[in-house]
Amino acid sequence: MIADYSRRVRRYHAYAGPLLATLLLTIITGCSDNAVNTTNSQPDHPPSPVLNFTAIPDQNSTELAEKFAPLAAHLSNELDITVNYIPARDYQASVEMFRNGDVHLAWFGGLTGVQAREAVPGARAIAQGVSDPVYFSYFIAHESTGIALGEDFPSDISALRFTFGSESSTSGRLMPEFFIRDATGKGPMDFFTNPVGFSGSHDKTVELVESGQYQLGAVNYKVYDRRVKEGSTDPNVAKVVWKTPTYADYNWTVHPYVEKMFGQGFTERLQTALISIDNPSLLSALPRERLIAATNEEFEGIRVVAKQLEMIR
């Protein structure tokens, strides 16, 4: 019996030995391959930086995203980098994204541009539309008010239901408030007998006045004119009753960190790429026909008014 058991053990080792050796070799080879694959899967170079940009949502957000896509593609080709548009929830969100470094380029209004540059030392306004140094707002009124277009600030409007656009809008709040104070000697909250509204955007302001929910509103003239041209607003229902004096407004502002991200001199390259655009369709999101150079000093008047109204520290 013992001899028989010994023979079985010898047969088992004769059979199992080579099998175990093969199995161990497979495991070792697999581990080695995995080690090689893991090594090969590592990138040879760190990922290239991406230029993220945003814009104040003064128009329909979905339309803005669609309209900014061609501009992002154009800048990517011109600058040989990846350029990506990131939508902002509201005006102040665009400033916070810039302050936090989530975006390094932004299409701001006059006020939000000043706020962003105050928050980020070294930030520069580098481009603006041809019309932006001489921008203006409309005061529009529902036809039921009976107010006619005039050259002077409209009188006898204190009892009307009035709305601004966004609280941080230059053309929809800051400068209209400045002109209200200048004409009446009172802030809008004291001048108007009804609570003053904030629609959130220029498009919404026009819609609210046209529907009669508000009788009077302050709006960006370009947005109003576009809506009338497109047929989405009836100028006989939501009527322009006053055109404000001019002021500087929209601008492209760039974060100083781009010089580290993309190399010294990138700010000038970006400025050149923007102001050399000769295809208006690429600027339809702004909307502008052409861009020109801009400087921080051109918006000093906006900064002064913003400080007076305590909208910046």
Sequence and secondary structure as in RCSB ss.txt:
>XXXX:A:sequence
MIADYSRRVRRYHAYAGPLLATLLLTIITGCSDNAVNTTNSQPDHPPSPVLNFTAIPDQNSTELAEKFAPLAAHL
SNELDITVNYIPARDYQASVEMFRNGDVHLAWFGGLTGVQAREAVPGARAIAQGVSDPVYFSYFIAHESTGIALG
EDFPSDISALRFTFGSESSTSGRLMPEFFIRDATGKGPMDFFTNPVGFSGSHDKTVELVESGQYQLGAVNYKVYD
RRVKEGSTDPNVAKVVWKTPTYADYNWTVHPYVEKMFGQGFTERLQTALISIDNPSLLSALPRERLIAATNEEFE
GIRVVAKQLEMIR
>XXXX:A:secstr
 HHHHHHHHHHHHHHHHHHHHHHHHHHHHHHHHHHHHHHHHS SS    EEEEEE   S HHHHHHHHHHHHHHH
HHHHTSEEEE   SSHHHHHHHHHHTS SEEEE HHHHHHHHHHSTT EEEEEETTGGGB EEEEEEGGG     
SS  SS TTS EEES TT IIIIIHHHHHHHHHHSS HHHH SS  EE SSHHHHHHHHHHTSSSEEEEEHHHHH
HHHHHTSS TTTEEEEEE   B   EEEE TTHHHHH TTHHHHHHHHHHT   GGGGTTTT S EEE  GGGGH
HHHHHHHHTTS  
